[in-house]
Amino acid sequence: MPMSIHRSPWARRARAAALVLSAWLGFAVFQTLVADALDRRSTSIWNSDLLVNLTMTVYWTLMTAPIAAWHRRVRATKRGVAAMILFHLPLVVLAMCGDTLTTRLSFHYLAGMKLPAPFIATLTYFADFDALCYLAVVIVVDALIARDAARAGERRAARLEHLLGRARLEYLEAQLQPHFLFNALGAVSELAYEAPATALRVLKQLALIFRNALSSRAGEVTLGEELIAIEPYLDIQRLRFPDWLRIDYDVGGDTLDCLVPRFVLQPLVENAIRHGLTGRVAAGCIEISSRLVDGKLLLRVADNGVGLRQVIARSGYGIGLTNVRDRLATLYGPGDQLRLSDAAGGGAVAEVTLPARRSVDVASPPTATSIEDLAEVPNGSDVTEERDVDQGRERVRRAAIGVGIWVACGLLWTVQSYAYLRIRNRLGNYTLVSLTVHDVTAALVWACIAPIVFATTSRVPLKRSHVLIRAPLYALGAAGFAVLHAALLIQVFTPTQPLWVTTNTNTFILNFLIIGVLVAIGHRRQLIGWMRERELAAATLTTELRTARARAARLQAIPPVVLKALDRVIEAVSAAPSPRRTEQLLARLGDYLRVAIECSDEHGVTAPREKSLARALAHLERLAGPTVPSSSLTPT
């Protein structure tokens, strides 16, 4: 039995826990390696450092779940950044205290070292480290929230595109029906004098075609259903040309259950009769064939008429084939699905190439209760539309905010440094001013490095397909920036101090952690930027969908009215057969259809056209008699 690709909730939780443990374990090993590289000590002491760092791994692995859960809960409130910081502050303090206690216990019981510093001193010393660990968890969780929202945005956009394509398809189908009937009325008018009974039968067949078209709204049907649906139209042509037209079939049995667009054959056959066979002095033949070739369904409508070049030179192809092309592009995407060519023995060939799909192979299309549900902004997204904003000013504003944040971080580092040195009585020559200058300068260096990191995450993001190659490069880059930052500060403030000494161990580790946080923020920024583009695209799709649905709904109101009018004509002709009256009724119906065909252009059903439609129907009713109330023929 094949394994399901869907993991159970427990499997997903176990995988997430393993990833979290691996990340913290890797960081613990990294800390140990850095400490060992800067201070070659005995193996037992190296093992002690590793044990202490492994304790930290266990602690932060256990803390990751409640931090993540709390951040998701806070994020769901959709509050501002300041409110979110206040919500997180108690848990940050609790995490710091827990890490401090765990660190002191691990040093005492695992490393056999008794720390002379009081608890508050240890807490202050590791405050920035603990805050960064907490922030790293929050940023990663926030990036995952943004990723989930991005995936939801993709699904929403796919549903919108599907619905938009559906609305366009309905519009195109509604556009085709009045056009087809209008073309058929001329032939019926001729038969009204030559064969009135045949004319009445043709009118009934036209009504049957319209009823079949209105009874189904599926964009695709099987080829067998399409052949059955086109039979009334072919019957009309046989009645018109009993000794002049022959229709042959060469349909493969394995193609009958393949899906094809509704009404795909009728325009092709109509085009072959009206254009390809016009001007022949001998009987004409149309062949409808289908076959499967390399996973494709090939539909062919061939005639033995005058050929493609003469047809194009004489009259072109009009709305029928254009409509088919547009519907094929809507259903299957852009491509050369419809090809016209000259037949080898004379005449023309219209060939449609479709993917060979059967109804059992096609999943149900995505559905949505309303457009508003699909246009809704996803949870976890702080995407906002930025309209008419000067990009230069926006960059300056963001840069100023970034510098302000880093200066605030520098001031917090100053408070931490001053408090720790004061608690341990190690101020010496340090003053609050000198500490402020040092820590704010360190923060400003980070303000210069951060844009480089963000640009890197933008151009070379960590994607699943490239993670094995790019992750080591990111680690090397982070190590390089960590060393560069420390070297710059030493060069500015203590140029005589060596770089590779034990006292810089925590500096290197802290710098590396800062780079990691910046990388996470950079990837989150990319997700948010991508989400902003998708949300704007979704808003555009929503607007297009509303417009397309409105146009389709107004145009779809016309065919039912046409059917009622056609039934009224059939009733009037049956009650009082008269070639002249039949011709007049068809002329009035043709007036209505002319306006209906105009309504299928880019302007749609406008107010003046609605008045023209109403006038045409009124004229038809007056001519047909008062049997049917006017409200039944008024478009809704």
KAZIHU-V740622 format. One record per backbone hydrogen bond with DSSP energy under -0.5 kcal/mol. CO is the residue of the C=O (numbers start at 1). NH is the residue of the N-H. Records with the same first field share a line. If there is no record, write none. Layout:
BEGIN
CO: NH / NH
END
This chain:
BEGIN
5: 7
8: 12
9: 13
10: 14
11: 15
12: 16
13: 17
14: 18
15: 19
16: 20
17: 21
18: 22
19: 23
20: 24
21: 25
22: 26
23: 27
24: 28
25: 29
26: 30
27: 31
28: 32
29: 33
30: 34
31: 35
32: 36
33: 37
34: 38
35: 39
39: 41
42: 46
43: 47
44: 48
45: 49
46: 50
47: 51
48: 52
49: 53
50: 54
51: 55
52: 56
53: 57
54: 58
55: 59
56: 60
57: 61
58: 62
59: 63
60: 64
61: 65
62: 66
63: 67
64: 68
65: 69
66: 70
67: 71
68: 72
69: 73
70: 74
71: 75
72: 76
73: 77
74: 77 / 79
75: 78
80: 84
81: 85
82: 86
83: 87
84: 88
85: 89
86: 90
88: 92
89: 93
90: 94
91: 95
92: 96
93: 97
94: 98
95: 99
96: 100
97: 101
98: 102
99: 103
100: 104
101: 105
102: 106
103: 107
104: 108
105: 109
106: 110 / 111
107: 113
113: 115
118: 122
119: 123
120: 124
121: 125
122: 126
124: 127
126: 130
127: 131
128: 132
129: 133
130: 134
131: 135
132: 136
133: 137
134: 138
135: 139
136: 140
137: 141
138: 142
139: 143
140: 144
141: 145
142: 146
143: 147
144: 148
145: 149
146: 150
147: 151
148: 152
149: 153
150: 154
151: 155
152: 156
153: 157
154: 158
155: 159
156: 160
157: 161
158: 162
159: 163
160: 164
161: 165
162: 166
163: 167
164: 168
165: 169
166: 170
167: 171
168: 172
169: 173
170: 174
171: 175
172: 176
173: 177
174: 178
175: 179
176: 180
177: 181
178: 182
179: 183
180: 184
181: 185
182: 186
183: 187
184: 188
185: 189
186: 190
187: 191
188: 192
189: 193
190: 193 / 194
191: 195
195: 199
196: 200
197: 201
198: 202
199: 203
200: 204
201: 205
202: 206
203: 207
204: 208
205: 209
206: 210
207: 211
208: 212
209: 213
210: 214
211: 215
212: 216
219: 262
221: 260
222: 226
223: 227
224: 228
225: 229
226: 230
227: 231
228: 231
230: 234
231: 235
232: 236
233: 237
234: 238
235: 239
236: 240
237: 241
239: 242
241: 244 / 245
244: 284
246: 248 / 286
248: 288
250: 252 / 290
252: 255
253: 256
255: 258
256: 224
257: 359
258: 223
260: 221
261: 264
263: 267
264: 268
265: 269
266: 270
267: 271
268: 272
269: 273
270: 274
271: 275 / 276
272: 277
276: 306
277: 280
284: 246
285: 304
286: 248
287: 289 / 302
288: 250
289: 300
290: 252
291: 298
293: 296
295: 356
296: 293 / 298
297: 299 / 354
298: 291
299: 352
300: 289
301: 350
302: 287
307: 311
308: 312
309: 313
310: 314
311: 315 / 316
317: 321
318: 322
319: 323
320: 324
321: 325
322: 326
323: 327
324: 328
325: 329
326: 330
327: 331
328: 332
329: 333
335: 337
337: 339 / 353
339: 351
341: 349
343: 346
347: 308 / 343
348: 303
349: 341 / 351
350: 301
351: 339
352: 299 / 354
354: 297
355: 357
357: 259
358: 361 / 362
359: 362
361: 363
370: 374
371: 375
372: 376
373: 376
378: 381
380: 382
385: 387
388: 390
390: 394
391: 395
392: 396
393: 397
394: 398
395: 399
396: 400
397: 401
398: 402
399: 403
400: 404
401: 405
402: 406
403: 407
404: 408
405: 409
406: 410
407: 411
408: 412
409: 413
410: 414
411: 415
412: 416
413: 417
414: 418
415: 419
416: 420
417: 421
418: 422
419: 423
420: 424
421: 426 / 427
422: 425
427: 430
431: 435
432: 436
433: 437
434: 438
435: 439
436: 440
437: 441
438: 442
439: 443
440: 444
441: 445
442: 446
443: 447
444: 448
445: 449
446: 450
447: 451
448: 452
449: 452 / 453
450: 454
451: 455
452: 456
453: 457
454: 458
455: 459
456: 460
461: 463
463: 466 / 467
464: 467
466: 469 / 470
467: 471
469: 473
470: 474
471: 475
472: 476
473: 477
474: 478
475: 479
476: 480
477: 481
478: 482
479: 483
480: 484
481: 485
482: 486
483: 487
484: 488
485: 489
486: 490
487: 491
488: 492
489: 493 / 494
490: 494
494: 497
499: 501
501: 504
502: 505
504: 508
505: 509
506: 510
507: 511
508: 512
509: 513
510: 514
511: 515
512: 516
513: 517
514: 518
515: 519
516: 520
517: 521
518: 522
519: 523
520: 524
521: 525
522: 526
523: 527
524: 528
525: 529
526: 530
527: 531
528: 532
529: 533
530: 534
531: 535
532: 536
533: 537
534: 538
535: 539
536: 540
537: 541
538: 542
539: 543
540: 544
541: 545
542: 546
543: 547
544: 548
545: 549
546: 550
547: 551
548: 552
549: 553
550: 554
551: 555
552: 556
553: 557
555: 558 / 559
556: 560
557: 561
558: 562
559: 563
560: 564
561: 565
562: 566
563: 567
564: 568
565: 569
566: 570
567: 571
568: 572
569: 573
570: 574
571: 575
572: 576
578: 582
579: 583
580: 584
581: 585
582: 586
583: 587
584: 588
585: 589
586: 590
587: 591
588: 592
589: 593
590: 594
591: 595
592: 596
593: 597
594: 598
595: 599
597: 600
598: 601
601: 604
604: 606
606: 610
607: 611
608: 612
609: 613
610: 614
611: 615
612: 616
613: 617
614: 618
615: 619
616: 620
617: 621
618: 622
619: 623
620: 624
621: 625
625: 628
629: 632
630: 633
631: 634
633: 635
END
